[in-house]
Amino acid sequence: MAEDNFKFLSEIAACERGGEQQLDIRSYTAKIKDELTKLEDSCLIDFSNLAEDVLVLHRELDNSCEVLTKIENVVDGFQGHLSEVSETVTKL
């Protein structure tokens, strides 16, 4: 089981070596760290761009909810008036 955990390291070493006899773990670690930093920066930029879009969407949803609440109130009022008319017609 322990060999399986580190098998990927030998595969990485074989790919990175490319003709060299040894893999310098320090330089390889620095390379990976640089790549991770670049990816992290890219993710932060993507997140900040999406955050603006999410904020706009949130505002639009709030506005839509307000409009729907107003429409619901109008429909409820109309339904109340129809009930009154229905009662009046029934009494006649």
Secondary structure, 3 states (H helix, E strand, C coil): CHHHHHHHHHHHHHHHHCCCCCCCHHHHHHHHHHHHHHHHHHHHHHHHHHHHHHHHHHHHHHHHHHHHHHHHHHHHHHHHHHHHHHHHHHHC
